[in-house]
Amino acid sequence: MGAHHPECPDRLSAINDRLIAAGLDMFLNFIDAPAATVENLSRAHPREYVEETLAAVPEHGIHHLDPDTAMCPNTMKAALRSAGAGVHAVDLVMRGEVENAFCAVRPPGHHAERTKAMGFCFFNNVAVAIRHALEVHGLQRVAIIDFDVHHGNGTEDIFRDDPRVMMASIFQHPFYPYSGADNPAPHMVNVPVPAGTRGEAFREVVNGKWMPALRQHRPEMIFISAGFDAHYEDDMGSLGLVEADYAWVTKQLKELAEECGHRRIVSLLEGGYALSSLARSVAAHVKVLADL
């Protein structure tokens, strides 16, 4: 993205370092993400958009698609692996080789709409993974939980007319991308909250609004857009979550997956830009996913 941009390679280095420092690495199975194919991407985005985005990569320097979102010569190599991670995670979970998976990927994806890159996102990683689960593995009902500080406008755009996909989200409002608070689809439980919202209010939203709708939907697989920029240390937002909140909501989602007759969860990294709080929060999330 360019020097001093918050969506930087150090994000993944910080996560890996924290997993090692916390002693979690020895319990985890690390898998390199394959590149998504045009066919994978075209289940969530029109093929024309996919091909135009792939062709937009500059030979040198930085090419801005908008003031926040830029490409360098290697951007699409990373973006294809980000989307491919979710696809491969779905395959591993559906084959029973793993119970769940966390995809430590960048660039993120939940702001990427069907035909528009924005908010650091080029392809909607979680949407690509969900469409793979629905169309390749034949699932009938899935859920996407998004606790990033920003509304997942791209995910809503892609699944607005697909009742097989329930979306439950919480996000700061009014705030970028200035969407999600008005007229969501019936199968979308978007909960805008004001700046300063902390863990107690977050847990009330999960228990009072998300869980009843999710239990009624009975998803056959749960997907998480795991953004950690709602942490109180992250100056990309103004919410007040902490590591214990992320561990708690992960536990609730694990229990839901078991209630629904499976334990299938695929979680994909979205935001989180304060390196220390990002790394600590991911470690807390992964520790619960791994039953450690």
C-alpha positions in Angstrom: 0.0 0.0 0.0 3.0 2.3 0.4 5.2 3.5 3.2 3.5 4.3 6.5 0.2 2.7 5.4 -1.5 0.9 8.3 -2.3 -2.2 6.1 1.4 -3.3 6.2 3.3 -6.6 6.2 4.2 -6.1 9.8 0.7 -7.1 10.8 1.3 -10.7 9.9 4.8 -10.7 11.4 3.4 -9.4 14.7 0.8 -12.2 14.7 3.3 -14.9 14.0 5.7 -13.5 16.7 2.9 -13.4 19.3 1.8 -17.0 18.5 5.4 -18.1 19.1 5.8 -16.0 22.3 2.5 -17.4 23.7 3.6 -20.9 23.1 0.7 -21.6 20.7 2.7 -22.4 17.6 3.6 -25.9 18.7 -0.1 -26.8 18.9 -1.1 -25.4 15.5 -0.9 -26.8 12.0 0.5 -24.1 9.6 -0.4 -24.3 6.0 0.6 -22.1 3.1 -2.3 -20.6 1.3 -2.8 -21.5 -2.4 -3.7 -18.9 -4.9 -7.4 -18.5 -5.6 -8.4 -19.2 -9.2 -10.4 -16.8 -11.4 -13.2 -19.4 -11.1 -13.1 -19.1 -7.3 -13.2 -15.4 -7.4 -15.9 -15.2 -10.0 -18.4 -16.9 -7.7 -18.4 -13.7 -5.6 -17.4 -11.1 -8.2 -18.3 -10.7 -11.9 -15.6 -12.3 -14.0 -15.1 -8.9 -15.8 -14.3 -7.2 -12.5 -11.9 -10.0 -11.5 -10.0 -9.8 -14.8 -9.9 -6.0 -14.8 -8.5 -6.0 -11.2 -5.9 -8.6 -12.0 -4.8 -6.6 -15.1 -4.6 -3.3 -13.1 -1.3 -4.2 -11.4 1.4 -1.7 -12.1 4.8 -2.8 -13.5 6.5 -0.4 -11.1 5.6 1.8 -8.2 2.2 2.3 -6.6 -1.2 2.5 -8.4 -4.0 4.0 -6.3 -7.6 2.7 -6.9 -8.9 5.2 -4.3 -7.1 7.3 -1.7 -6.9 4.4 0.8 -6.4 1.4 -1.6 -3.3 1.0 -3.7 -1.5 -1.7 -5.6 2.2 -2.5 -6.0 3.6 -5.0 -8.5 3.1 -7.9 -6.1 -0.3 -6.9 -4.7 -2.3 -9.5 -6.7 0.0 -12.3 -5.6 -1.0 -11.5 -2.0 -4.6 -10.9 -2.8 -5.0 -14.2 -4.6 -3.5 -16.1 -1.7 -5.7 -14.2 0.8 -8.8 -15.4 -1.1 -7.3 -18.8 -1.7 -6.7 -19.3 2.0 -10.4 -19.2 2.7 -11.2 -21.6 -0.1 -8.6 -24.1 1.1 -9.7 -23.7 4.7 -13.3 -24.6 3.6 -12.0 -27.7 1.8 -10.0 -28.8 4.8 -12.9 -28.4 7.2 -15.4 -30.0 4.9 -13.1 -33.0 4.4 -12.8 -33.3 8.2 -9.0 -32.8 8.2 -9.4 -29.9 10.6 -12.2 -28.8 12.9 -11.7 -25.1 12.2 -9.2 -22.7 10.6 -7.9 -19.2 11.1 -6.6 -17.5 7.9 -3.9 -14.9 8.8 -4.1 -13.1 5.5 -3.7 -9.7 4.0 -5.0 -7.7 2.1 -8.4 -8.0 3.9 -11.6 -8.4 2.0 -14.9 -7.4 3.7 -15.1 -3.9 2.1 -14.7 -5.3 -1.5 -18.1 -5.1 -3.1 -19.2 -7.1 -6.2 -17.6 -4.7 -8.6 -15.6 -2.3 -6.4 -12.3 -2.4 -4.5 -12.2 -0.1 -1.5 -11.1 0.1 2.1 -7.7 -1.8 1.5 -9.7 -4.7 -0.1 -9.6 -6.0 -3.6 -11.5 -9.3 -3.4 -14.0 -10.3 -0.7 -12.1 -13.2 0.9 -14.9 -14.4 3.1 -17.5 -14.1 0.3 -15.3 -16.2 -2.0 -14.9 -18.8 0.7 -18.7 -18.8 1.4 -19.6 -19.2 -2.2 -17.2 -22.1 -2.4 -18.9 -23.8 0.5 -22.3 -23.3 -1.0 -21.7 -24.1 -4.6 -18.9 -26.7 -4.4 -19.7 -28.4 -1.1 -23.4 -28.0 -1.4 -24.1 -26.4 2.0 -27.6 -24.8 2.3 -27.2 -22.4 5.2 -24.1 -20.6 6.5 -23.5 -17.6 8.7 -21.0 -14.8 8.6 -20.1 -13.0 11.8 -18.2 -9.7 11.4 -16.9 -7.9 14.5 -14.6 -5.5 12.7 -14.9 -1.9 13.8 -16.0 -1.0 10.2 -19.2 -2.3 8.6 -18.6 -5.1 6.1 -20.3 -3.3 3.2 -18.8 -5.5 0.6 -20.1 -8.7 2.3 -23.6 -7.2 2.6 -23.5 -6.1 -1.1 -22.7 -9.6 -2.3 -25.1 -11.5 -0.1 -28.0 -9.0 0.2 -30.2 -11.2 -2.0 -29.0 -14.6 -0.8 -31.0 -15.8 2.2 -28.8 -18.9 2.6 -26.2 -16.5 4.2 -27.1 -14.9 7.5 -24.8 -12.0 8.4 -24.4 -10.8 12.0 -22.3 -7.8 12.5 -21.4 -5.0 14.9 -19.6 -1.8 13.9 -19.0 1.8 14.9 -21.5 4.2 13.5 -21.4 6.8 12.0 -18.0 5.7 10.6 -16.4 4.5 7.4 -17.8 3.2 5.1 -21.0 5.0 6.3 -23.3 2.1 5.6 -25.1 -0.8 7.3 -27.4 1.1 9.6 -30.4 1.5 7.2 -32.6 -1.1 5.7 -30.5 -4.3 5.9 -31.9 -7.4 4.3 -34.1 -9.6 6.6 -31.3 -12.2 7.0 -28.7 -9.6 8.1 -28.4 -8.6 11.7 -26.4 -5.4 11.5 -25.9 -3.6 14.8 -24.4 -0.1 14.7 -23.0 1.1 17.9 -21.6 4.5 19.0 -18.0 5.4 19.6 -16.9 4.4 23.1 -18.9 1.1 23.1 -17.1 -1.4 25.3 -17.2 -5.1 26.0 -20.3 -5.2 28.2 -22.5 -3.6 25.5 -20.8 -5.9 22.8 -21.8 -9.0 24.8 -25.3 -7.8 25.1 -25.5 -7.4 21.3 -24.2 -10.9 20.8 -26.5 -12.5 23.4 -29.6 -10.4 22.7 -29.5 -10.0 18.9 -27.0 -12.2 17.2 -27.5 -15.5 18.9 -31.3 -15.8 18.6 -31.2 -15.1 14.9 -28.2 -17.5 14.4 -29.9 -20.3 16.3 -33.0 -19.9 14.2 -30.9 -20.0 11.0 -28.9 -23.1 12.1 -25.9 -22.5 9.9 -24.1 -25.6 8.6 -20.8 -23.7 8.7 -19.8 -20.5 10.5 -17.5 -17.9 8.9 -15.9 -15.1 10.9 -14.7 -11.8 9.4 -12.2 -11.3 12.3 -11.3 -7.7 12.4 -9.5 -6.6 15.6 -9.6 -2.9 15.1 -12.5 -2.5 17.6 -9.8 -3.0 20.3 -9.4 0.1 22.5 -5.7 0.4 21.6 -6.4 0.6 17.9 -6.7 4.2 16.7 -8.4 3.2 13.4 -11.6 3.2 15.4 -13.1 4.4 18.7 -14.6 1.3 20.3 -13.3 -0.4 23.5 -13.0 -4.1 23.1 -10.2 -6.1 24.7 -8.7 -9.6 24.2 -11.1 -11.1 26.7 -14.1 -9.9 24.5 -12.6 -11.6 21.4 -12.0 -14.8 23.3 -15.6 -14.7 24.7 -17.3 -14.2 21.4 -15.2 -17.0 19.8 -16.3 -19.3 22.6 -20.0 -18.4 21.9 -19.5 -19.2 18.2 -17.8 -22.5 19.0 -20.7 -23.5 21.2 -23.2 -22.4 18.4 -21.4 -24.6 15.9 -21.6 -27.6 18.2 -25.3 -26.9 18.8 -25.9 -26.9 15.1 -24.5 -30.4 14.8 -21.0 -29.6 13.6 -17.9 -27.8 14.7 -17.1 -26.1 11.4 -15.6 -22.6 11.6 -13.5 -20.7 9.1 -12.2 -17.4 10.4 -10.4 -14.8 8.2 -8.4 -11.8 9.3 -9.9 -8.4 8.4 -8.7 -5.3 10.2 -6.5 -4.6 13.2 -3.7 -2.1 12.8 -2.2 -1.5 16.3 0.4 -4.3 16.1 0.5 -5.3 19.7 -3.2 -5.4 20.3 -3.8 -7.1 17.0 -1.3 -9.8 17.8 -2.7 -10.3 21.3 -6.2 -10.4 20.1 -5.5 -13.0 17.4 -3.7 -15.2 19.9 -6.7 -15.1 22.2 -9.1 -15.9 19.2 -6.9 -18.8 18.0 -6.4 -20.2 21.5 -10.2 -20.6 21.9 -10.6 -22.0 18.4 -7.9 -24.6 19.1 -9.4 -25.5 22.6 -6.1 -24.5 24.3 
